[in-house]
Amino acid sequence: MIDLTITEALKKLKSREISATELARAHLDRIEKYGEQLNCYITVTPERAISDAAASDARYAAGDALALDGIPIGMKDLFATRGIRTTAASKMLENFIPEYESTVSQKFIDSGTVLLGKTNLDEFAMGTFSKTSFFGAPVNPWQIERRLTAGGSSGGATSAVASGLAMGGTGTDTGGSIRFPSAITGLVGMKPTYGLCSRWGCVAFASSLDTPGPIARTADDAAALLAAMAGFDPKDSTSVKNGFDFNGELQPILGDGKSLRIGLIKELQDVKISDDMQKIFNARIADLKSIGAEIVEVSIPNILDALAAYYIIAPAEASSNLARYDGMKYGLRVDGADLIDTYKKTRASGFGDEVKRRMIIGTAVLSSESYDVYFMQAARVRRMIADAFRTAFDGCDLIVCPSSAGAAMPLDADLTPLEYYALDLFTVAMNLAGVPACSAPAGLTENGLPLGLQVVGPRFADMRVLQLAKHIQQFSNIDNRPTKVMGK
Ligand code: GLN
């Protein structure tokens, strides 16, 4: 049962070949077995899962099942869940139990999903290996004995979905946090168009970049999850009117004489990537050509400056968003001699080092001496990148590029903060531009680890992005069934 995709499970649930309760139990058993070793959940919610599943079975029996009825999922622990601890993987929110439900998690409730628990992540989603989590890092189920990273910041979700501890999950992508972890765990991770999924009730990191999205084992599954998550929300001022309609299967956009112009970004061609990645990239492009894709070159002149701009804009917004954690209304409070001392003690003890580093950088770039030279310049670069993507899509339908330079690294790799930041080179530009981008499983390295390729589209081309991602996954020789990745 663990190896079923969401699409397959829905068919079996509808035909009553399996029940939602059986499906939930199978996943809870597996969490029992592997949960600790993988450290992919911060909080497991077995009682909630069983009651969700019972309600779902009742709807199937009554013949009024919802779109994702009975599908067991993991919710990134950045989405507020009413009555269920929501930590953002921070000591600051270690015991925070929200009294409200985020829009995204509410939409999953309304779609009939079964909540297995809250998945691990980098503290406040700041990081690339999920190592900044107050609860310790999740582990990649691929070659588990090697203790590789499942990526970050949505590394708990990718660890859980790749290992069969959830059928699908939610992530948030501010600079790559859905796509990078999905790429190195053999999954499909979709960062939708900015605004398509509501940020309301999702713990804020960098509001102009934060993008909730799905993590799944196939493009069809990702599309099904996205259809549940997307939609206008009056509670999020950047929410857009567009929804995402999906009828259960992504249709081919290549083959049978169909034509599609795929753009390769000129400026990325000189960026150093692993030999494995280069081989897989070339092979998949050749595959796409063989079914009718026309390959063209496009230019995003400032794309290599995206990293610098991102690491100014994201910390700037973070420093402002995280000012609210002062020990007064909710979260950790460490009493000091007076008000200021209480602020200081609370913040000094509640935040981890990386979060503090971001707030220091953010406060510095927003200071009156630095605002024009750093923040405004970064905002200009951002505008140029967004414009360049728009122009590029005049010359092509979709862009394909690597999701990362290489495969999963060991969790104990000792990288400097700048070396971690550099790993985001292939992902941050799409957040700055607000365009949809999906990492699709693309192939295995010589050593048998998964690599992903990104499909990028113009704003609101989310459907086409997923359609091409499906083609890429079909050409890859990745068997990402959990019992193959991780064992029975
Ligand atoms: N790795 C990036 C960072 O540390 C991206 C994080 C994210 O997308 N949440 O900021």
Residues whose N, C-alpha, C, O or C-beta is under 5 A from the ligand:
A	BS01	LIG	A125 M126 G127 T128 G152 S153 T172 D173 T174 G175 G176 S177 D424
